[in-house]
Amino acid sequence: MLKGKVSIVTAASRGIGAGVASVLAREGSDLVIASRDSARLEKLARELETKYGVSVVPVQADLTKREDVRRIAEAAIRHFGKVDVLAYNTGPPKPGAFMELSEEDWEYGVRLLLMSAVWITRDVLPHMVERRQGRLIYITSSTLKQPIPTLTLSNVIRISLAGLVKTLAYQLGPYNILVNGIMQGYVDTERVREVAAARAQREERRVEDVIKEIEREVPLGRLAKPEEIGELVAFLASDKASYITGSLILIDGGRTLCI
Ligand SMILES: NC(=O)c1ccc[n+]([C@@H]2O[C@H](COP(=O)([O-])OP(=O)(O)OC[C@H]3O[C@@H](n4cnc5c(N)ncnc54)[C@H](OP(=O)(O)O)[C@@H]3O)[C@@H](O)[C@H]2O)c1
């Protein structure tokens, strides 16, 4: 489905990002994968190359640092000469109620959840505009639809990506650049298991019981696998999604009830 394409996946060393990278590789896309942990990225890159026969370039980059982000698109152009797909994902923000967060937490949150998206979009866009083609896919969260009371930074800052998707889809349609967002619910990653473990400890319960409680909130009765988010990204990146732009797509096993 994506043979001959070049995709960038950010925050890709594990969790959702790694699941997305692995599905795009399986579909034949060459990749640039980025995150802070270069050893983990290197290992994933070699695994995907061996398994799927694509080229994968790892780039060590902290998404909260402008100079690091710049290296991601540069690597794609240097190695492959183009970028077809940006699958933007980022690290999780600090959880907490409003009164628990410092001004530094807010500034870091804005860099992590908003400015990183702005920066990498600025870096890939001139190359997509020049070729009159491209797919921008922003992996966000179902908190855009239904905020989670303890995730203040996620609830407040991520909503701006909905504005980014709608605005860019409008402005970039004439250049044949399609722009969409993904709002995933619970996905089975290390992060979710850590959050469940912390809650279990606080409430003096077993981790498995906390996970079962989360699963009961989902009509499908389970968390998503990271690769299931990857399947949606691969579809949006493919020729099959040629008339989908400006959409924010929920993938949450039916958990979010608002329309
Ligand atoms: N899992 C869920 O249920 C769920 C639901 C809705 C939304 N989300 C959101 O989806 C995103 C991914 O979640 P996840 O569950 O896959 O988390 P995860 O398992 O903790 O993985 C996070 C990824 O982000 C990278 N990362 C973290 N901080 C970074 C930074 N400053 N710069 C570059 N890369 C960074 C990590 O790599 P390095 O450590 O190598 O940098 C890792 O690859 C997060 O924003 C999360 O809040 C998750």
The ligand as an SDF file (V2000), in Angstrom:
LIG
                    3D

 48 52  0  0  0  0  0  0  0  0999 V2000
   -1.6180    4.9540   25.4410 N   0  0  0  0  0  0  0  0  0  0  0  0
   -2.8030    5.5470   25.5160 C   0  0  0  0  0  0  0  0  0  0  0  0
   -3.7800    4.9810   25.9960 O   0  0  0  0  0  0  0  0  0  0  0  0
   -2.9650    6.9500   25.0050 C   0  0  0  0  0  0  0  0  0  0  0  0
   -4.2600    7.4420   24.8200 C   0  0  0  0  0  0  0  0  0  0  0  0
   -4.4390    8.7260   24.3120 C   0  0  0  0  0  0  0  0  0  0  0  0
   -3.3230    9.5070   24.0310 C   0  0  0  0  0  0  0  0  0  0  0  0
   -2.0800    8.9940   24.2410 N   0  0  0  0  0  0  0  0  0  0  0  0
   -0.9460    9.8480   23.8830 C   0  0  0  0  0  0  0  0  0  0  0  0
   -0.2550    9.2580   22.7970 O   0  0  0  0  0  0  0  0  0  0  0  0
    1.1400    9.5410   22.8790 C   0  0  0  0  0  0  0  0  0  0  0  0
    1.9390    8.2470   22.9090 C   0  0  0  0  0  0  0  0  0  0  0  0
    1.5330    7.5030   24.0500 O   0  0  0  0  0  0  0  0  0  0  0  0
    2.1460    6.0560   24.4140 P   0  0  0  0  0  0  0  0  0  0  0  0
    1.1450    5.4060   25.2930 O   0  0  0  0  0  0  0  0  0  0  0  0
    2.6380    5.3680   23.1920 O   0  0  0  0  0  0  0  0  0  0  0  0
    3.3730    6.4970   25.3330 O   0  0  0  0  0  0  0  0  0  0  0  0
    4.7330    5.7010   25.6830 P   0  0  0  0  0  0  0  0  0  0  0  0
    4.5420    4.2330   25.6010 O   0  0  0  0  0  0  0  0  0  0  0  0
    5.2180    6.3070   26.9530 O   0  0  0  0  0  0  0  0  0  0  0  0
    5.7130    6.1550   24.4930 O   0  0  0  0  0  0  0  0  0  0  0  0
    6.0290    7.5050   24.3830 C   0  0  0  0  0  0  0  0  0  0  0  0
    6.9230    7.7200   23.1870 C   0  0  0  0  0  0  0  0  0  0  0  0
    7.1860    9.1130   23.1290 O   0  0  0  0  0  0  0  0  0  0  0  0
    8.5970    9.3330   23.0990 C   0  0  0  0  0  0  0  0  0  0  0  0
    8.8690   10.6040   23.7790 N   0  0  0  0  0  0  0  0  0  0  0  0
    8.5080   10.9640   25.0250 C   0  0  0  0  0  0  0  0  0  0  0  0
    8.9330   12.2210   25.2790 N   0  0  0  0  0  0  0  0  0  0  0  0
    9.5750   12.6420   24.1600 C   0  0  0  0  0  0  0  0  0  0  0  0
   10.2560   13.8380   23.8160 C   0  0  0  0  0  0  0  0  0  0  0  0
   10.3490   14.8680   24.6520 N   0  0  0  0  0  0  0  0  0  0  0  0
   10.8130   13.9130   22.5870 N   0  0  0  0  0  0  0  0  0  0  0  0
   10.7430   12.8780   21.7180 C   0  0  0  0  0  0  0  0  0  0  0  0
   10.1110   11.7320   21.9870 N   0  0  0  0  0  0  0  0  0  0  0  0
    9.5430   11.6120   23.2060 C   0  0  0  0  0  0  0  0  0  0  0  0
    9.1790    8.1280   23.8250 C   0  0  0  0  0  0  0  0  0  0  0  0
   10.4830    7.8540   23.3560 O   0  0  0  0  0  0  0  0  0  0  0  0
   11.8410    8.2710   24.1020 P   0  0  0  0  0  0  0  0  0  0  0  0
   11.6760    7.9400   25.5490 O   0  0  0  0  0  0  0  0  0  0  0  0
   12.8420    7.4180   23.3750 O   0  0  0  0  0  0  0  0  0  0  0  0
   12.0110    9.7260   23.8250 O   0  0  0  0  0  0  0  0  0  0  0  0
    8.2510    7.0070   23.3160 C   0  0  0  0  0  0  0  0  0  0  0  0
    8.6650    6.5540   22.0620 O   0  0  0  0  0  0  0  0  0  0  0  0
    1.3020   10.3790   24.1550 C   0  0  0  0  0  0  0  0  0  0  0  0
    1.2530   11.7390   23.8120 O   0  0  0  0  0  0  0  0  0  0  0  0
    0.0950    9.9880   24.9800 C   0  0  0  0  0  0  0  0  0  0  0  0
   -0.2430   10.9850   25.9260 O   0  0  0  0  0  0  0  0  0  0  0  0
   -1.8770    7.7440   24.7000 C   0  0  0  0  0  0  0  0  0  0  0  0
  1  2  1  0
  2  3  2  0
  2  4  1  0
  4  5  1  0
  4 48  2  0
  5  6  2  0
  6  7  1  0
  7  8  2  0
  8  9  1  0
  8 48  1  0
  9 10  1  0
  9 46  1  0
 10 11  1  0
 11 12  1  0
 11 44  1  0
 12 13  1  0
 13 14  1  0
 14 15  2  0
 14 16  1  0
 14 17  1  0
 17 18  1  0
 18 19  2  0
 18 20  1  0
 18 21  1  0
 21 22  1  0
 22 23  1  0
 23 24  1  0
 23 42  1  0
 24 25  1  0
 25 26  1  0
 25 36  1  0
 26 27  1  0
 26 35  1  0
 27 28  2  0
 28 29  1  0
 29 30  1  0
 29 35  2  0
 30 31  1  0
 30 32  2  0
 32 33  1  0
 33 34  2  0
 34 35  1  0
 36 37  1  0
 36 42  1  0
 37 38  1  0
 38 39  2  0
 38 40  1  0
 38 41  1  0
 42 43  1  0
 44 45  1  0
 44 46  1  0
 46 47  1  0
M  CHG  2   8   1  16  -1
M  END
$$$$
